[in-house]
Amino acid sequence: MAHKHIIKEIEPGSIAMELGIEPGDRLLSINDMEIEDVFDYHFYVNDEELTLLIEKPDGEQWEFQIEKDYEEDLGLIFEQGLMDEYRSCKNKCIFCFIDQMPEGMRDTLYFKDDDSRLSFLQGNYVTLTNMSDYDIERIIRYHLEPINISFQTTNPKLRCKMLHNRFAGEALKKVDRLFRAGIEMNGQIVLCKGVNDGEELERSIRDLSEYIPCLRSVSVVPVGLTKYREGLYPLEPFIKEDAEDVLQTIHRWQEKLYARHGLHFIHAGDEWYILAGEEMPEAERYDGYLQLENGVGMLRLLMDEFEEAYRFLKGDTKERCVSVATGYLAYPYIRRMAERIMEKCPALRVHVYPVRNDFFGELITVSGLITGKDLIRQLKGKPLGERLLLPCSMFRSGETVFLDDITIEDVKEALQVEADIVKSSGQDFIEAVLGDL
C-alpha cells in the first residue's frame, strides 16, 4: 500500500504555495518514487527537476513538473515530522531519565525515542541498537548528517550492561561503517559513578578519538538522578572530587587531541565545572559550540554574549524593579549579570530567584526541568517587581507551557505579576531586564 503523507501547512511564498498545494493534500511520490519517510523526502526533493504527485482530499490526483534550484525546499510541512511512525527505544538503560519520572504526567513524556531520523532532524541522540543495516545503508546513500550517537562506553560488555540490551555492544560496529562512509557524527557519554568513569572513560575517549574527523565532538555529561529511583539500578550522585577528576581527564585529552588534530573533541558539560568550583573554559575550547543542546558551553556562550552587549549598555536612572527565576545551575551566572546591569542603572532593582526542583528532587538543577507548580510555590509572597522574567528553557519548544502543563497565564494569575519569556542569549537578557522587548 502506497504511503500517503498528509500536508499540514504550506510555507508562505514557497514553491508549494505558488502551485496551489493546500493543507490536507497528500504527497504520493516524487519522480515516480514512493516516499517512505523523511529520509526519502529530503533526498529526492533536492533535485532541480521534480515530478510531484499530489492527491486532493476528494481523491483527485494532480501532477506537477517543477524546475527549481538544487536543494531549494518546496515549503511542505507534514502532519508527522518523520513522515512515518516514531521508533521507540528497546533499551532499558540504567540511567534512563524517563524511568525516573513519576506517574500521572502526560503520555508524551513517557515515550522513549531511539530514531536515527530524529537525530538528523532534531539533533536527538540515538544508541544505534534500534538501527538496522537498511537504516545504515540509507544514511550512507543519502549522506544524512550529522548523526548524534549516545555511546556511554566503547567497552562492548559494559555497554550491554548499561543499556540492558545484549546487542548494544555489537551495535558499536555500525559506527565503523558510518566512519568509512565519511558520515559526520557527534557523540555523548552519560557518565555514571563507578560504572563508566575512571579507566572506562579513558578507554572510551581513546577509542572514540580514532573516529576523528568524522566524529567531530563527544560530550561527557553527568547522569541526572531524580528522587523517583525506587527499584532501579543503584546510582550515586557525583561530588566535587569526582568532578575534578573528570575535568582533569578531559582537559588532558583535549590538550593531546588539539595538538594532533586541531580539535578539542572531548567536552565536559557545564555541570562538571560548577560542581568542581572551576571557571568555564574560554569560548575557543568549545570548537564552535557543537554540543550546546547537550548543556556544553551554554553558560560560557551566555556570558560572552552578555559581555558583548554590556559594552554598549548606556546607564540610566529610571526607577524600576523586575525579577528573574532560574534553576540552581545557572543561578550564580544570572545573578552576576543582573548585578552588572544594576551597576550601570543604579535605580534598577533585579531580584534573581533560584527555583529548587522539589518535583524531581534537588539533584536536578537545570531550568528546563522546573515545573510551574514549584515555581509558583517558591515565588509566592516574594517581591517580584513589575515583571517576572522566565527563561525559554522552562517551556515546551514554541509554547508557553511548563513540564507539568501549568501555563504562563497560570503563573501570572497565581503570582499577580506580569511575566515574560526570555530568549537564551545575553543580549536578550539585558533587553528583557531593561524592558526593551
C-alpha positions, 0 to 999 in steps of 0.5 A: 500500500502506497504511503500517503503523507498528509500536508499540514501547512504550506510555507508562505511564498514557497514553491508549494504555495505558488502551485496551489498545494493546500493543507490536507493534500497528500504527497504520493511520490516524487519522480515516480518514487514512493516516499517512505519517510523523511529520509526519502523526502529530503533526498529526492526533493533536492533535485532541480527537476521534480515530478510531484504527485499530489492527491486532493482530499476528494481523491483527485490526483494532480501532477506537477513538473517543477524546475527549481534550484538544487536543494531549494525546499518546496515549503511542505510541512507534514502532519508527522515530522518523520513522515512515518511512525516514531521508533521507540527505544528497546533499551532499558538503560540504567540511567534512563531519565524517563524511568525516573519520572513519576506517574500521572504526567502526560503520555508524551513524556513517557515515550522513549525515542531511539530514531536515527531520523530524529537525530538528523532532524532534531539533533536527538541522540540515538544508541544505534541498537534500534538501527538496522543495516537498511537504516545504515545503508540509507544514511550512507546513500543519502549522506544524512548528517550529522548523526548524534550517537549516545555511546556511554562506553566503547567497552562492548560488555559494559555497554550491554550492561548499561543499556540492558540490551545484549546487542548494544555492544555489537551495535558499536560496529555500525559506527565503523561503517558510518566512519568509512562512509565519511558520515559526520557524527557527534557523540555523548557519554552519560557518565555514571559513578563507578560504572563508566568513569575512571579507566572506562572513560579513558578507554572510551575517549581513546577509542572514540578519538580514532573516529576523528574527523568524522566524529567531530565532538563527544560530550561527557555529561553527568547522569541526572538522578531524580528522587523517583529511583525506587527499584532501579539500578543503584546510582550515586550522585557525583561530588566535587572530587569526582568532578575534578577528576573528570575535568582533569581527564578531559582537559588532558585529552583535549590538550593531546587531541588539539595538538594532533588534530586541531580539535578539542573533541572531548567536552565536559558539560557545564555541570562538571565545572560548577560542581568542581568550583572551576571557571568555564573554559574560554569560548575557543575550547568549545570548537564552535559550540557543537554540543550546546543542546547537550548543556556544553558551553551554554553558560560560557556562550551566555556570558560572552554574549552578555559581555558583548552587549554590556559594552554598549549598555548606556546607564540610566536612572529610571526607577524600576524593579523586575525579577528573574527565576532560574534553576540552581545551575545557572543561578550564580551566572544570572545573578552576576549579570543582573548585578552588572546591569544594576551597576550601570542603572543604579535605580534598577532593582533585579531580584534573581530567584533560584527555583529548587526542583522539589518535583524531581528532587534537588539533584536536578538543577537545570531550568528546563526541568522546573515545573510551574507548580514549584515555581509558583510555590517558591515565588509566592509572597516574594517581591517580584517587581513589575515583571517576572522574567522566565527563561525559554528553557522552562517551556515546551519548544514554541509554547508557553507551557511548563513540564507539568502543563501549568501555563504562563497565564497560570503563573501570572494569575497565581503570582499577580505579576506580569511575566515574560519569556526570555530568549537564551542569549545575553543580549536578550537578557539585558533587553528583557531586564531593561524592558526593551522587548 
